[in-house]
Amino acid sequence: MNMMDANSPANLAGLEIFHGLAPVALEDVRAAARFRHLPRNTRIFNQGDGRVRAHALIDGCVRIAQSGSDGAQVVVRFIVRGEMFGTVALFTDGFYPADADALTDVSEVSWSEADLAGLMERHHQISVNFIRIIGKRLQEAQNRVRELATQRVERRIAHALLRLARRAGQRTAEGITIEFPLRRKDIADICGTTLHSASRILTPWEKAGWLVTRDQRLTICKMSEIEEIAEDSTA
């Protein structure tokens, strides 16, 4: 996607935070925005950086990962087309709480704290949308905490794959393909387990034909089997 395409009102209207805005409001949003196209593997921002901005993804995928004091890193979230990221820092201590890396070539747009606050003041629908986004992500975080506390690894991995399929899945001849590179370590991190445990579970699923990985893209071929594991209260 070139910069002229990224800068179109239609792309801004497709971002979750600007749903329902009138054309005149979208033009106000566009005037305050900074658009960028970034190649794969670009670090968009670093954990601990100040001078934060509110980001939204027009195209591509971004991995959000957080490092602890011991240097260990875990995947917090994958950001897909239309979603916001980096906004937590605007409403907390003013520092990005995690790293953001482009998993693919990406087109992104961002606003300064002052510009976003002004947009929210002038167009209240943005504030309403933002509250909905935060509520949805809080609910997802609570579900993940519950899964970590109550479910075995098999169910957690099944739930993670189903969530990714819903948010970033494309139907193909083989099944539902997650449209960004997905390492087994990423799956392990987001499920709160080790790479060894994730591989121990995923390998038999691939041998059974439930999953297939081609060009670093994971496809769920037997959605019903993954759903059955996710629903199995004994797992």
Secondary structure by P-SEA (a helix, b strand, c coil): ccccccccaaaaaaccccccccaaaaaaaaaabbbbbbccccccccccccbbbbbbbcbbbbbbbbbccccbbbbccccccccccccccccccccccbbbbcccccccccccaaaaaaaaaacaaaaaaaaaaaaaaaaaaaaaaaaaacccaaaaaaaaaaaaaaabbbbccccccccccccaaaaaaaacccaaaaaacaaaaaaaccccccccccccccaaaaaaaaacccc
